[in-house]
Amino acid sequence: MGSHGIADRVAIVSMGCTAFREHWDRSTDDLAIDATLEALAPLDLRPADVDAWWLGTAQSGMSGITLAAPLKLEGVPVTRVENYCATGSEALRQACYAVASGAYDVAAAVGVEKVKDSGYQGLNAFPIPTDGTQRSLTAAAMFSLVAPAYAERYGIDPAELRRTLARIASKNHANGARNPRAQFRREIDVDAICAMPEVAGMLSVFDCAGVADGAAAAVVVRAEDAHRYTDRPIFVKALSTVAGNGAGLLDPDYDYTHFPECEWAAADAYAQAGVTDPRRQLAMAEVHDCFTPTELVLMEDLGFSERGEAWRDCEAGVFDLTGELPVNTDGGLKSFGHPVGASGLRMLFECWLQLRGEAPEDRRIATADRGLALTHNLGGYPGEMVSFVGIWGSELG
Amino acid sequence: MSGESMRGIVGASAYVPHWSLDRSEITAVLGSGRGRGRRSVASFDEDPLTLAVAAGRLALSGLDGSGRSGVNPIRSLTFATTAPVYLEKSSAPIVHAALALSDSTATIDVGPGLRSAAASLRGAFHSTDPVVAVLAGDVRIGLAGSTDELGGGDAGSAIIVGDATVAPVLAEYVASASVTQEFLDRWRVPGEVRVRAWEERFGQLRYDELATSAWERAIVSAGVDSADVARVAVSSPNQRAGQALTKQLAAAGVSVADRRDDTVGFTGAAHPGLLLAELIEQAEPGELVALVALADGADVTILRRTDVPCTGATVADQVEATMPVSYGRYLTWRGLLAAQPPNRPEPARMSATAAERRAEWKYGFVGSRDRTTGAVHLPPARVSFRGGAVDDMDAEPMAGRRANVATYTVDSLAYSPSPPVIFAVCDFEGGGRLPVELTDVSASEVSIGMEVEMTFRRVSTADGIANYFWKARPVPGTGGVS
């Protein structure tokens, strides 16, 4: 028994990603078609050339037919997957395993979410019949629980932590301003964010991911076949997913200053990829900044900062575009919004651009020659979450 | 009656909600009327049923073997209200479930007539059941500025009647008398907020006659003189009714109890129990006390206080601890002023089958404890989060357990009839954690480490289904600080 990974056995050979927007004029079908065709076009492939499909969507459709019908796929397997907000990464993970197993030559992972048809702000889950005892808090409020707990544990003045969180948002908006696919493209300074009214704990709307529609897609083949499709494939170094058991909601020992599911997924992924010093070995990371305290804590859970030090590292600019380890160089969920099924693949899309040197100059990282990038995608809440970590490399071995 | 054959009240408590409305706020908004004193106000998540449960928990807290043990002495439970949550469906089984009573307890809904509370109390004294729980709750509303809105109050009451062989008696039953006469005084059409009334003088005169008549019969039955009674309390929807009797009794040296008009208001079906609980709380051992309940007739009960001490929060304690609520907020809580909710989906209705499977958790707040590691699970679980033991847990009743706030947040985005939602991760004394909504609290009062207790509330309503569960609130009288 053991987690062995599939390092260097599978490659991504093409990707597509729509702009993330309030796409009032685009349907789930339109977005899925656009992202898929964008990914297939450079390869001169048609949908019929793909052997198997994985569709990630949390709430925009049920079953593989959600993708098979708009693309008019014939006689091929399409599997719809859902794993909370890590849904896009889950679709990608399944496609990679399918190719690694030898079952298929060419697989595609497509993530799509049409959020803005609900009529409400924010993300809203399908109601599952329950005994009526479940809490009904927003995700913003659940993640806001982290801020006072973190401040208390490390003796940080809440006003100082407020500025640190604002700096995280400001950094991601600065990156997003340089990305034509991002929903929000305006830079916002720390003082302006700190002046916003609180909506959940100490968080304002500027501490929360936006809400957008979008889709992204990746084409997956065996590593040995990769150069038949592109000169610059990126290779799967690690794939790890952990589904939490909710113990943090039951166990008084859990203190809301870290996410064990993310620590476990990171440890597993680093072991698969042979990464021992992520802060220096990784060229960049795309992490799940659904709320600013989430990104803060992730810097520690992913091993980029020592425990209790992430707030200092954030202040020191370690994770800025020009910093020691650039994080969320595309603008993150903060600038992109969070079409649930698409986000994990959107993160990979940025790694794809940066590792291949295709990111626009004004947001191109200086660390690309390190050759490794990380995507981190989570779903759920502190105490009860699923977490994905993927590591991607521009070279084999 | 004495010794082995003695029957009386073995538990008596009222529950007065956390909030109160200064009546001058009503007159300030409406620009007319008289506003004196204040009235009690049920929170947005309370209803007649939860008010009765809260009173029942107070009354039962002093009783050993109150029904949580295998041998449950409570054989029947009545629940009275003039504003039932449901028609067709009974409410008393929900009260019964929230009090975690035995399944062999009979439950009886009474109402919606105002006299139902006094009638069920009378029935309890004459019952052959060893212990009877008489619960009542009411949320009193009326049109803006009406006598019912100004003079009404919200409360629950619980009177536990039993034999001395079962539990120590606080007040021995001595005698009772009832007089019935049909006349039209007050009436409300189902579904309407407005209570209609005949000319007040007519009701007052009728009640004066009925009260005096019932009183004379009761003291004859008790074999005492009026002057032997130390204190009398009169419960009536008509503030002047019964004054002829109380003037006469005062002249004979009988103390007349505060009807709580200026501090609580008339609490409908809960009021006879509330006044009775306070009579018992304030009486000296050996004193005779009497309750006169006026509603479509007159019911007089005479009791003798014993030397068994009362336990739990008194009416006076609770009245003292109330916090003010604005008239605007009061009106939105009662649904009399429609306020804009957050633009979020409203809660879905609960599943009847899921709720039934989880009834002990949902209504009784019973978790489970891992026999190997002692880890407490809220809600109860089959597999332990610590050590993974399977199907090896004991039921762990948690409703009476206090907790401390580990961390908290204020959510202005979540759907709530009274935003913002204040929410805390609560760690319980003796183990166990639950992230749960706080109530009876303002955002500025919450702090890490604050001590809270559990309270049974109506957490949402959808498709006409009232969905009940527990919330946490600061421990009254402690300021919530442990």
Interface residues (C-beta under 8 A of the other chain):
Chain A: Y120 Q121 G122 N124 P127 P129 T130 D131 G132 T133 R135 S136 L137 T138 A140 A141 M142 S144 L145 P148 A149 E152 E198 V199 A200 G201 N245 G246 A247 L249 L250 D251 P252 Y254 D255 Y256 G383
Chain B: N343 R344 P345 P347 A348 R349 M350 S351 A354 A355 R357 R358 W361 K362 A375 V376 H377 L378 P379 A381 F385 R386 A406 T407 Y408 T409 V410 D411 S412 L413 A414 Y415 V421 F423 V425 D427 G431 G432 R433 L434 P435 V436 E437 I448 V459 S460 N467 Y468 F469
